[in-house]
Amino acid sequence: MVARIVALLIMAAGILAVAGCQSVYYGTMEKVGIHKRDLMVGRVEDARDAQEEAKKQFQSALEQFASVVKVKGGDLEKKYAILNEAYQESKAKADQVHRRIASVEDVSEALFDEWEEELDQYASRTLRDDSRRKLQQTRQDYARLIKAMKKAEKKIEPVLRAFHDQVLYLKHNLNAQAISSLKDELLSIEDNVAGLVREMEASIREAEQFLQALKQEG
């Protein structure tokens, strides 16, 4: 029981430390003239670029997978190495997408909290109402953006699992029959990748629209 309490206290301290570090980071950036709005723009751009890179990587991985299972003969060890490398690169790109989306969420929450708090500082009701209207619009635009990003993000895991299954199966079954059996999974993987690409492209378009609107307001 005591050990569990200690563990919970350590976990809570860690969460507070992370939150504190973020607060210090944002404060430091603001002192050098880089505000949360600027950081939000940069992180949305980074998330957009990460999705574009991931999209291309998954398309490339699919092509490599198809070439391995469709071509008869060849060095089976080499085929396994090709698929494993494609999977590892895809996983790395997927991890990058996850991190970038999380960073967008973090700075957005901080920006909206700050924006909301500062509304009370206006002496002019006209300016306060205009700022509140812009905050509401930005929140609505952001809600569409993060929904699209999350929708695309959810499509990643099924594709990664499918790639991982193929690589793992081939690792322990390095023979022509194993290669042949993987062909049955190709159509399903193609469908999954196609769905992922569609959602990523929709998310990328949403990011472009969001950035354009944010920069126009700025």
ChimeraX attribute file (.defattr): number of C-alpha atoms within 10 A of each C-alpha:
attribute: neighborCount
match mode: 1-to-1
recipient: residues
	/A:1	6
	/A:2	7
	/A:3	8
	/A:4	9
	/A:5	10
	/A:6	11
	/A:7	12
	/A:8	12
	/A:9	12
	/A:10	12
	/A:11	12
	/A:12	12
	/A:13	12
	/A:14	12
	/A:15	12
	/A:16	12
	/A:17	12
	/A:18	12
	/A:19	13
	/A:20	12
	/A:21	12
	/A:22	15
	/A:23	12
	/A:24	12
	/A:25	12
	/A:26	18
	/A:27	14
	/A:28	13
	/A:29	14
	/A:30	14
	/A:31	10
	/A:32	8
	/A:33	9
	/A:34	13
	/A:35	15
	/A:36	21
	/A:37	18
	/A:38	17
	/A:39	19
	/A:40	22
	/A:41	20
	/A:42	14
	/A:43	21
	/A:44	25
	/A:45	18
	/A:46	18
	/A:47	25
	/A:48	24
	/A:49	16
	/A:50	21
	/A:51	28
	/A:52	18
	/A:53	16
	/A:54	25
	/A:55	24
	/A:56	14
	/A:57	20
	/A:58	26
	/A:59	17
	/A:60	14
	/A:61	23
	/A:62	22
	/A:63	13
	/A:64	17
	/A:65	26
	/A:66	18
	/A:67	13
	/A:68	22
	/A:69	20
	/A:70	14
	/A:71	10
	/A:72	11
	/A:73	12
	/A:74	10
	/A:75	11
	/A:76	18
	/A:77	12
	/A:78	11
	/A:79	22
	/A:80	23
	/A:81	15
	/A:82	16
	/A:83	25
	/A:84	21
	/A:85	15
	/A:86	23
	/A:87	26
	/A:88	15
	/A:89	16
	/A:90	25
	/A:91	22
	/A:92	13
	/A:93	21
	/A:94	23
	/A:95	14
	/A:96	18
	/A:97	25
	/A:98	17
	/A:99	13
	/A:100	21
	/A:101	21
	/A:102	16
	/A:103	17
	/A:104	21
	/A:105	16
	/A:106	15
	/A:107	21
	/A:108	21
	/A:109	14
	/A:110	16
	/A:111	20
	/A:112	17
	/A:113	11
	/A:114	12
	/A:115	16
	/A:116	13
	/A:117	10
	/A:118	13
	/A:119	17
	/A:120	11
	/A:121	8
	/A:122	12
	/A:123	9
	/A:124	9
	/A:125	11
	/A:126	10
	/A:127	12
	/A:128	16
	/A:129	13
	/A:130	12
	/A:131	17
	/A:132	16
	/A:133	12
	/A:134	14
	/A:135	17
	/A:136	14
	/A:137	14
	/A:138	17
	/A:139	15
	/A:140	11
	/A:141	18
	/A:142	20
	/A:143	12
	/A:144	15
	/A:145	23
	/A:146	19
	/A:147	13
	/A:148	20
	/A:149	25
	/A:150	16
	/A:151	16
	/A:152	23
	/A:153	19
	/A:154	12
	/A:155	19
	/A:156	26
	/A:157	15
	/A:158	14
	/A:159	25
	/A:160	20
	/A:161	14
	/A:162	17
	/A:163	25
	/A:164	18
	/A:165	14
	/A:166	22
	/A:167	23
	/A:168	14
	/A:169	15
	/A:170	23
	/A:171	18
	/A:172	10
	/A:173	14
	/A:174	15
	/A:175	14
	/A:176	14
	/A:177	9
	/A:178	17
	/A:179	23
	/A:180	14
	/A:181	13
	/A:182	19
	/A:183	15
	/A:184	11
	/A:185	13
	/A:186	18
	/A:187	11
	/A:188	13
	/A:189	20
	/A:190	17
	/A:191	12
	/A:192	18
	/A:193	22
	/A:194	18
	/A:195	15
	/A:196	25
	/A:197	22
	/A:198	14
	/A:199	23
	/A:200	25
	/A:201	18
	/A:202	17
	/A:203	26
	/A:204	24
	/A:205	15
	/A:206	21
	/A:207	25
	/A:208	16
	/A:209	14
	/A:210	19
	/A:211	20
	/A:212	13
	/A:213	14
	/A:214	19
	/A:215	12
	/A:216	8
	/A:217	9
	/A:218	8
